[in-house]
Amino acid sequence: MKYILVTGGVISGVGKGVISSSIGSVLKCCGLKVTSIKIDPYINIDAGTFSPFEHGEVFVLDDGGEVDLDLGNYERFLDLDLNNDNNITTGKIYQHVISKERKGDYLGKTVQVIPHITDAIQEWVERVAKVSVDPYDASEPEVCIIELGGTIGDIEGMPFIEAFRQFQFRVKRENFCSVHVSLVPIQNGEHKTKPTQNSVKELRGLGISPDILICRCASSFPESAREKISMFSHVEKDQVICLPDVNNIYKVPLILYEHKLADFFADRLSLKNMKQKLNEAALMPKIDVDNLKISEGIMKKWIELYERTESLSKVVEIALVGKYTTQSDTYASMIKALDHAGLESNRKVKILFVDSSDLEKATQAEDPVRFHQAWQSICRADGILVPGGFGTRGTEGMIAAANWARTNKKPYLGICLGFQCAVIEYCRNVLNLNNATSAEFDKNAEHQVVIEMPEHNQGQMGGTMRLGKRKTLFKTEDSILRKLYGNVDHVDERHRHRYEVNPKYVADLEKNGMKFTGQSEDGNRMEIMELRSHPYYVGVQYHPEYLSRPTRPSAPYVGFVLAACKKLDSYLQKYETNPTQRPNQTALNGKKYFYLNTFDESTAQLNSKFQDSI
């Protein structure tokens, strides 16, 4: 097993997550089996109770783990299905060690940070690194990429730094490599290297000497800056990589590959098979990708993905009506899922962030300008997306957006709370239940059309929701989502919710036109809602964005963006009128997809003629 540790310096949020994912992508393209671990030094057990304003999105894994959004980057870039153990926190480590102490596993010894905490960290990393997270290959991974969150020098990260200082000797030098990501700010037009020098000096003082320095900056720095960083950081000049800001995230793996990062890892970690593949690729002709000279053979997938993204010219506007729109990281997976659907639909997705509170009558009285600007965005958008959230604030604005989309035949996609708000709106305005609401908003309401799940533990907050991958059964063949999913009998999607549609109102809702086309296995939970008399009015209780990939986009998002482009009917009709052209390839994970992705060989591809037509 080979280990690559990625640390960060100068500031947090310097891009370690994207860089770690991109390193893994390069190695995976070279034929290696890769896994990832994210270390968050905070004392929380997991990310489940974090404020979205402070930490952004909580990403949910198959096994119900609530983790940092960086693990979403890993899954999307590397096409992996990670586990809860792939996210290490200080809270988890201390909980593990204290549990062992209570059982008497330490035989009366004094339990200390060194060696007990540091040993627990090393053992956790070694154990998790051997677990396959590739849905297509159950064999043991060959390389584990470990991202240490925070910044070098943070007091909460010290036990982890000490653990990896020891770990490099535990696994031997030829199996361990350190990558340090730092910021090179620009002051008065000059790239300042001193912060990076000091960051590396501190890291080396703690016992870890970086093998690679990746310097983040607004623009490429001159050769003199590279030489200066190399001289004072004890890192060879060729191993100092300048990574300037880019407009397209898919360019990052290509930049790292052009800087011969793959060749360095092949030599440094004695990866002979990888070295042979790189030598063969070196004989192939290089192509120009936005001023990068890349051998097409190895990085073909990322070249095509980058060029396809850059080629999009037609724009579709989507209004995202949420509670936390001041922090775009809160909706990171949704934004990515819309981008993936845009690739499938041959459209560049422009997101109009609308604070749901701004759509409410109270805002009209307090700030009429903000109120009218918010509604102007709603009216201008080609489609309306209402995401999940918690609490009562802004929910009346979400309900108003759902009403506007329904009555004006505007494509609508409701996720989790957005699904529940659509049901509440329908009950109020079609079933004439004026006081219809959710038990989350009013526990004494007469018509609680959304109720708390009976099994929810009200005494605890962390880890008490319905979490992880669950099966949804389609109850009818006459369903847009069923067609988009490939006419399958069921789908497995990830959930994160405490409330659900009240089953006692389902019959009346369906009699009046709202169809629950997908339900849980026991039939008690409504999972998918559709309106037949609407171009695309869909709500789902689950979070399909968590499983969206650049080359395997999420079906509800694909249908939504296509409907916003007014191309959904032609997209579906193509295969209804020409059954022989219906894609029937099965992805390697056993799923059949009706929607097509352009780059993944595991599914069918759009033919160029139809691609042009949409």
C-alpha positions in Angstrom: 0.0 0.0 0.0 1.2 3.5 -0.9 0.2 6.6 1.0 0.0 10.2 -0.2 -0.5 12.8 2.6 -1.9 16.2 1.5 -1.5 19.1 3.9 -2.3 22.8 3.6 -0.6 26.0 4.7 -1.1 29.7 5.1 -4.9 29.7 5.0 -7.7 27.1 5.1 -9.8 26.6 2.0 -6.7 26.7 -0.2 -8.1 23.9 -2.5 -6.7 20.8 -0.8 -9.9 18.8 -1.6 -9.9 19.5 -5.3 -6.1 18.9 -5.5 -6.4 15.6 -3.6 -9.2 14.5 -5.9 -7.2 15.5 -8.9 -4.1 13.6 -7.8 -6.3 10.5 -7.4 -7.8 11.1 -10.8 -4.4 11.2 -12.4 -3.3 8.0 -10.6 -6.6 6.3 -11.5 -6.1 7.2 -15.2 -2.7 5.6 -14.9 -4.4 2.3 -14.0 -4.0 2.3 -10.2 -6.7 1.4 -7.7 -7.3 4.5 -5.5 -9.0 5.2 -2.2 -9.3 8.4 -0.1 -9.4 9.5 3.5 -10.3 12.9 4.8 -9.2 14.0 8.3 -11.1 16.8 10.0 -9.4 17.8 13.3 -12.5 19.2 14.9 -13.9 17.4 18.0 -17.4 16.8 16.5 -18.0 13.1 15.9 -19.2 13.9 12.4 -20.5 16.8 10.3 -24.2 16.1 10.9 -24.9 18.9 13.4 -22.9 21.6 11.6 -24.5 24.9 10.6 -24.7 25.3 6.8 -23.7 28.9 7.2 -20.4 27.9 8.9 -19.4 24.7 7.2 -21.4 24.5 4.0 -23.0 21.2 2.8 -23.2 18.0 4.8 -22.5 15.2 2.4 -24.2 11.8 3.0 -22.6 8.5 2.1 -24.2 5.1 1.3 -23.9 3.9 4.8 -25.5 7.0 6.3 -22.2 8.8 7.3 -22.6 12.5 7.5 -19.3 13.9 6.3 -17.4 16.9 5.0 -18.2 18.1 1.5 -14.7 17.3 0.4 -15.7 13.6 0.3 -18.3 14.6 -2.3 -15.4 15.9 -4.4 -13.6 12.5 -4.0 -16.7 10.6 -5.0 -17.4 12.7 -8.1 -13.8 12.9 -9.3 -12.8 9.3 -8.6 -16.3 7.6 -9.0 -16.0 5.9 -5.6 -18.6 5.0 -3.0 -16.8 6.0 0.3 -17.7 4.8 3.8 -18.2 6.7 7.1 -14.7 5.4 8.2 -13.1 7.3 5.3 -13.8 10.5 7.3 -11.7 10.7 10.4 -12.4 13.4 13.1 -10.8 14.1 16.4 -14.1 13.2 18.0 -14.1 9.7 16.4 -10.5 9.0 17.4 -11.0 10.1 21.0 -14.4 8.2 21.2 -12.6 5.1 20.0 -9.7 5.4 22.4 -12.0 6.2 25.4 -14.2 3.3 24.6 -11.2 0.9 24.6 -10.0 2.4 27.9 -13.5 1.8 29.5 -13.3 -1.9 28.3 -9.9 -2.2 30.0 -8.0 -2.8 26.7 -5.1 -0.7 27.9 -4.6 -3.0 30.9 -4.4 -0.1 33.4 -1.9 2.0 31.6 -2.1 5.8 31.6 -3.8 6.7 28.3 -2.0 9.6 26.6 -2.0 11.5 23.3 1.3 9.8 22.5 1.3 6.8 22.0 -2.4 5.9 22.3 -4.1 8.6 20.2 -1.4 8.7 17.6 -1.4 4.9 17.4 -5.2 4.9 17.0 -4.9 7.3 14.0 -2.3 5.2 12.3 -4.2 2.0 12.8 -7.4 3.6 11.5 -5.6 4.8 8.4 -4.0 1.4 7.7 -7.3 -0.4 8.2 -9.5 1.9 6.1 -6.9 2.1 3.3 -7.3 -1.6 2.6 -11.1 -1.5 2.1 -12.2 -1.3 -1.5 -14.6 1.6 -2.2 -14.7 1.2 -6.0 -18.1 0.0 -7.0 -16.6 -1.8 -10.1 -13.6 -3.5 -8.4 -13.6 -5.2 -5.0 -9.9 -5.7 -4.9 -7.7 -3.9 -2.4 -6.7 -0.4 -3.3 -3.0 0.3 -4.2 -2.8 4.0 -3.3 -4.5 5.9 -0.4 -4.7 9.7 -0.6 -5.1 11.3 2.8 -6.1 14.9 3.1 -5.4 16.5 6.5 -7.9 19.3 7.0 -7.1 22.7 8.5 -3.8 24.5 8.3 -0.3 23.5 9.5 0.2 25.0 12.9 -3.4 24.6 14.1 -3.3 23.2 17.6 -6.1 20.7 17.0 -4.2 19.2 14.1 -1.0 18.5 16.1 -1.8 14.9 17.1 -2.4 14.0 13.4 0.8 15.6 12.3 2.7 13.7 15.0 0.9 10.5 13.9 2.0 10.9 10.3 5.6 11.8 11.4 5.7 8.4 13.0 3.7 6.8 10.2 6.3 7.6 7.5 8.7 5.3 9.3 6.1 2.7 10.1 5.3 2.1 6.4 8.8 3.0 5.1 9.9 5.9 2.9 9.2 4.2 -0.4 5.5 3.8 0.6 4.9 7.3 1.9 4.8 10.7 0.1 3.9 14.2 1.3 2.3 16.9 -0.8 1.9 20.4 0.7 -0.5 22.9 -0.7 0.2 26.5 0.0 -0.9 30.0 -1.0 1.3 32.5 -2.8 -0.5 35.8 -2.5 0.1 38.8 -4.9 0.9 42.2 -3.4 1.4 45.2 -5.6 1.8 42.9 -8.6 4.5 40.8 -7.0 4.1 37.1 -6.0 5.0 36.9 -2.3 6.7 33.6 -1.4 7.4 34.2 2.3 4.1 32.8 3.6 4.8 29.5 1.8 8.4 29.4 3.0 7.2 29.8 6.6 4.5 27.2 6.2 7.0 24.6 4.9 9.5 25.6 7.6 6.8 24.8 10.3 5.8 21.5 8.6 9.5 20.4 8.5 9.9 21.5 12.1 7.1 19.1 13.0 9.0 16.2 11.3 7.4 16.0 7.8 9.4 17.2 4.8 7.1 17.7 1.7 8.1 16.0 -1.5 5.8 18.1 -3.6 4.8 21.8 -3.2 1.7 22.9 -5.0 1.4 26.7 -4.9 -2.0 28.2 -5.3 -2.1 31.7 -6.7 -4.3 34.0 -8.7 -2.0 33.9 -11.7 1.1 31.9 -12.7 4.2 33.1 -11.0 7.6 33.6 -12.7 10.5 31.2 -12.7 12.3 33.4 -10.2 9.5 32.8 -7.6 9.7 29.0 -8.2 13.5 29.1 -7.6 13.1 31.1 -4.5 10.5 28.7 -3.0 12.6 25.7 -3.9 15.8 27.2 -2.3 14.1 28.1 1.0 11.7 25.1 1.2 14.2 22.3 0.6 12.1 21.0 -2.3 13.6 20.5 -5.8 12.5 23.1 -8.3 10.8 20.6 -10.6 8.7 19.6 -7.6 7.4 23.1 -7.0 4.1 23.3 -9.0 2.3 26.5 -9.7 -1.5 26.0 -9.8 -3.2 29.3 -10.7 -6.9 29.9 -10.5 -8.9 28.2 -13.3 -12.5 28.7 -14.5 -13.0 25.0 -15.1 -12.4 22.6 -12.3 -11.8 19.8 -14.8 -8.6 21.4 -15.9 -6.9 20.8 -12.6 -6.0 17.1 -13.2 -4.7 18.1 -16.7 -2.4 20.7 -15.1 -1.0 18.3 -12.6 -0.4 15.7 -15.3 1.4 18.2 -17.5 3.7 19.0 -14.6 4.7 15.3 -14.6 3.2 14.6 -11.2 2.4 11.0 -12.4 6.0 10.4 -13.3 7.2 11.7 -10.0 4.8 9.4 -8.0 5.8 6.4 -10.2 9.5 7.0 -9.3 9.1 8.1 -5.7 6.7 5.3 -4.8 8.3 2.6 -7.0 5.1 2.1 -9.0 6.6 0.0 -11.8 3.4 -0.8 -13.7 2.5 2.8 -13.7 5.9 3.8 -14.9 5.6 1.4 -17.9 2.3 2.9 -18.8 3.7 6.4 -18.7 6.6 5.5 -20.9 4.2 4.1 -23.5 2.1 7.3 -23.2 5.2 9.4 -23.8 5.6 7.9 -27.2 2.1 9.0 -28.2 1.5 12.4 -30.0 0.6 15.2 -27.6 -2.4 17.4 -28.2 -2.9 21.0 -27.2 -5.6 21.5 -24.5 -5.9 25.2 -23.7 -2.1 25.6 -23.9 -1.4 22.4 -22.1 0.5 19.7 -24.0 -1.1 16.4 -23.0 -0.7 12.8 -24.2 -4.2 11.9 -25.1 -3.9 8.2 -24.2 -3.9 8.4 -20.4 -6.0 11.5 -19.7 -8.5 11.1 -22.5 -11.5 11.1 -20.2 -10.5 14.4 -18.6 -9.6 16.0 -21.9 -13.0 15.2 -23.3 -14.7 16.4 -20.1 -12.8 19.7 -20.1 -13.4 20.4 -23.8 -17.1 19.4 -23.6 -17.6 21.8 -20.7 -15.8 24.6 -22.5 -17.8 24.1 -25.7 -21.2 24.7 -24.0 -22.6 28.0 -25.4 -26.3 27.9 -24.9 -27.4 28.9 -21.4 -30.3 27.7 -19.2 -31.2 29.7 -16.1 -32.2 27.9 -12.9 -33.6 29.7 -9.8 -32.3 27.9 -6.7 -34.8 29.0 -3.9 -33.1 28.1 -0.6 -32.6 29.1 3.0 -28.8 29.4 2.9 -28.1 31.1 -0.4 -25.4 33.4 1.1 -23.1 30.3 1.3 -22.9 28.5 -2.1 -21.0 25.6 -0.5 -24.2 24.7 1.3 -25.5 23.5 -2.1 -22.2 22.2 -3.5 -23.6 18.8 -4.6 -26.7 20.4 -6.1 -24.6 22.8 -8.1 -22.5 20.0 -9.4 -25.5 17.9 -10.2 -26.9 20.8 -12.3 -23.6 21.1 -14.1 -23.6 17.4 -14.8 -27.2 17.6 -16.1 -26.2 20.6 -18.2 -23.4 18.5 -19.9 -26.1 15.9 -20.7 -28.4 18.5 -22.0 -25.7 20.4 -24.0 -26.4 23.6 -21.9 -24.4 25.8 -19.6 -26.4 26.1 -16.3 -26.6 29.6 -14.8 -27.9 29.5 -11.2 -29.9 32.4 -9.8 -29.7 32.2 -6.0 -32.9 33.4 -4.4 -33.2 33.6 -0.6 -36.6 32.0 0.1 -37.4 34.6 2.8 -37.2 37.3 0.2 -40.3 35.9 -1.5 -42.5 36.2 1.5 -45.0 39.0 2.2 -43.1 40.1 5.3 -40.2 41.1 3.0 -42.6 42.9 0.7 -43.5 45.2 3.7 -39.9 45.5 5.0 -37.9 45.8 1.8 -40.0 46.0 -1.3 -37.0 46.3 -3.6 -35.5 43.0 -2.4 -38.9 41.4 -2.6 -39.4 42.4 -6.3 -35.9 41.5 -7.2 -36.4 38.0 -5.8 -39.6 37.5 -7.7 -38.0 38.9 -10.9 -35.4 36.1 -10.7 -38.3 33.6 -10.3 -40.1 34.9 -13.3 -37.0 35.1 -15.4 -35.7 31.6 -14.6 -36.3 28.6 -17.0 -36.8 26.3 -14.0 -37.2 26.4 -10.2 -35.2 24.2 -7.8 -36.2 24.1 -4.1 -33.6 22.3 -2.0 -33.7 20.8 1.5 -33.3 22.7 4.8 -34.4 22.7 8.4 -36.6 25.0 10.5 -39.5 27.3 9.6 -37.5 30.4 8.3 -38.1 30.9 4.7 -40.5 28.0 4.2 -43.5 30.2 3.1 -41.2 31.6 0.4 -40.5 28.0 -0.8 -44.2 27.2 -0.8 -44.9 30.4 -2.8 -42.2 29.4 -5.4 -43.8 25.9 -5.7 -47.2 27.5 -6.3 -45.8 29.8 -8.9 -44.1 26.9 -10.7 -47.2 24.8 -10.7 -49.7 27.4 -11.8 -47.4 28.8 -14.5 -46.2 25.4 -15.9 -42.6 26.2 -15.0 -40.3 23.1 -14.5 -40.0 22.4 -10.8 -37.7 20.1 -8.9 -38.2 19.8 -5.1 -35.6 18.0 -3.0 -36.4 16.8 0.5 -38.0 19.9 2.1 -38.7 21.2 -1.4 -40.7 18.1 -2.1 -42.6 18.5 1.2 -43.3 22.2 0.4 -44.8 21.2 -2.9 -47.1 18.8 -1.1 -48.1 21.5 1.4 -48.8 24.0 -1.4 -51.0 21.5 -3.2 -53.0 20.7 -0.1 -53.6 24.4 0.5 -54.6 25.4 -3.0 -56.1 22.3 -4.6 -57.5 20.3 -1.6 -58.5 23.6 0.1 -56.8 22.7 3.4 -55.9 26.3 4.2 -54.0 25.4 7.3 -52.0 22.6 5.8 -48.4 22.6 7.0 -45.7 20.5 8.4 -45.3 19.3 12.0 -41.8 20.8 11.8 -43.4 24.3 11.4 -46.4 23.9 13.7 -46.8 20.9 16.0 -50.3 21.9 16.9 -51.6 22.5 13.3 -54.9 20.9 12.3 -53.7 19.6 9.0 -50.1 18.2 9.4 -49.6 16.9 5.9 -45.9 16.4 6.7 -45.2 14.6 9.9 -42.2 13.5 12.0 -41.1 9.9 11.3 -42.2 7.7 14.2 -38.8 6.2 14.8 -37.0 9.5 15.1 -35.2 9.9 18.4 -36.1 13.4 19.6 -33.6 13.4 22.4 -30.6 13.4 20.2 -29.7 15.4 17.1 -26.6 13.8 15.7 -27.1 10.8 13.5 -30.9 10.5 14.3 -32.3 11.2 10.8 -33.2 8.6 8.1 -29.8 8.4 6.5 -28.0 6.7 3.7 -28.9 4.7 0.7 -32.5 3.4 0.6 -34.6 1.6 -2.0 -37.5 3.3 -3.7 -40.0 1.2 -5.6 -41.8 2.6 -8.7 -45.6 2.0 -8.3 -46.5 2.7 -11.9 -45.0 2.6 -15.4 -46.5 6.0 -16.2 -43.7 8.0 -14.6 -41.3 10.5 -16.1 -38.7 9.7 -13.5 -39.0 5.9 -14.1 -38.3 6.5 -17.8 -35.4 8.7 -17.0 -33.9 6.1 -14.7 -34.2 3.5 -17.5 -37.6 1.9 -16.8 -36.2 0.1 -13.8 -38.4 -1.3 -11.0 -36.6 0.5 -8.3 -33.7 3.0 -7.6 -31.3 3.2 -4.6 -30.7 6.8 -3.5 -29.3 8.5 -0.5 -31.5 10.1 2.1 -31.2 12.7 4.9 -34.5 13.7 6.6 -36.6 13.6 9.8 -40.0 14.3 8.3 -42.2 12.6 5.7 -45.5 13.0 3.9 -48.4 12.0 6.1 -49.8 8.8 4.6 -53.4 9.6 5.6 -53.5 12.5 3.0 -52.1 10.5 0.1 -55.4 9.1 -1.2 -56.9 12.6 -1.4 -53.8 14.0 -3.1 -53.7 11.3 -5.7 -57.4 11.6 -6.4 -56.8 15.3 -7.1 -53.9 14.7 -9.5 -50.7 14.5 -7.4 -49.2 11.1 -8.0 -46.7 9.4 -5.7 -45.0 7.3 -8.3 -42.2 6.1 -6.0 -42.6 4.7 -2.5 -40.5 3.0 0.2 -40.3 -0.8 0.2 -43.1 -1.0 2.9 -45.2 1.5 0.9 -45.6 3.8 3.9 -43.2 6.5 2.8 -43.8 8.7 -0.2 -40.5 9.1 -2.1 -41.4 10.5 -5.6 -44.1 12.9 -6.5 -45.2 13.9 -10.0 -47.9 16.0 -11.6 -49.2 14.5 -14.9 -50.7 17.8 -16.2 -47.4 19.7 -15.9 -44.3 19.7 -18.2 -42.1 18.7 -15.2 -43.2 19.1 -11.7 -41.3 16.5 -9.6 -40.4 16.2 -6.0 -38.2 13.5 -4.3 -37.7 12.8 -0.6 -34.1 11.6 -1.2 -31.1 13.6 -2.4 -30.2 12.4 -5.9 -27.3 14.9 -6.1 -25.2 12.8 -3.8 -24.8 10.1 -6.5 -24.4 12.4 -9.5 -21.2 12.1 -11.4 -19.8 14.1 -14.4 -20.1 11.0 -16.6 -23.2 9.6 -14.9 -25.6 12.5 -14.1 -28.6 12.2 -11.8 -31.9 11.3 -13.6 -34.1 13.9 -11.7 -31.7 16.7 -12.5 -31.3 15.6 -16.2 -35.1 15.6 -16.6 -35.3 19.0 -14.9 -32.7 20.7 -17.0 -34.0 19.2 -20.2 -37.5 20.4 -19.3 -36.1 23.9 -18.6 -34.6 23.8 -22.1 -38.0 22.5 -23.5 -36.2 19.4 -24.8 -37.5 16.7 -22.4 -40.3 15.5 -24.7 -38.0 15.2 -27.7 -35.4 13.4 -25.5 -38.0 10.9 -24.3 -39.8 10.6 -27.6 -36.7 9.7 -29.6 -36.6 6.3 -28.0 -40.4 5.8 -27.8 -40.6 6.2 -31.6 -37.4 4.3 -32.3 -37.3 1.4 -29.8 -34.3 -0.1 -31.6 -32.2 3.0 -30.7 -33.0 2.7 -27.0 -29.7 2.4 -25.1 -29.7 -1.0 -23.4 -26.1 -1.1 -22.1 -25.8 -1.8 -18.4 -23.4 0.2 -16.3 -20.7 -1.8 -14.5 -22.5 -1.4 -11.2 -25.5 -3.2 -12.7 -27.8 -0.1 -13.2 -29.4 0.6 -16.6 -29.7 4.2 -17.5 -32.1 5.7 -20.0 -30.3 9.0 -20.0 -27.0 8.8 -21.7 -23.6 10.1 -20.7 -20.9 11.1 -23.2 -17.7 9.9 -21.7 -18.2 6.8 -19.5 -17.8 3.6 -21.5 -20.1 1.8 -19.1 -23.2 3.4 -20.6 -24.4 4.2 -24.0 -23.5 7.4 -25.8 -25.5 10.1 -27.5 -25.1 10.0 -31.2 -23.7 13.2 -32.7 -26.8 13.9 -34.7 -29.1 13.8 -31.6 -26.5 15.7 -29.6 -26.7 18.6 -32.1 -30.5 18.6 -32.0 -30.6 19.3 -28.3 
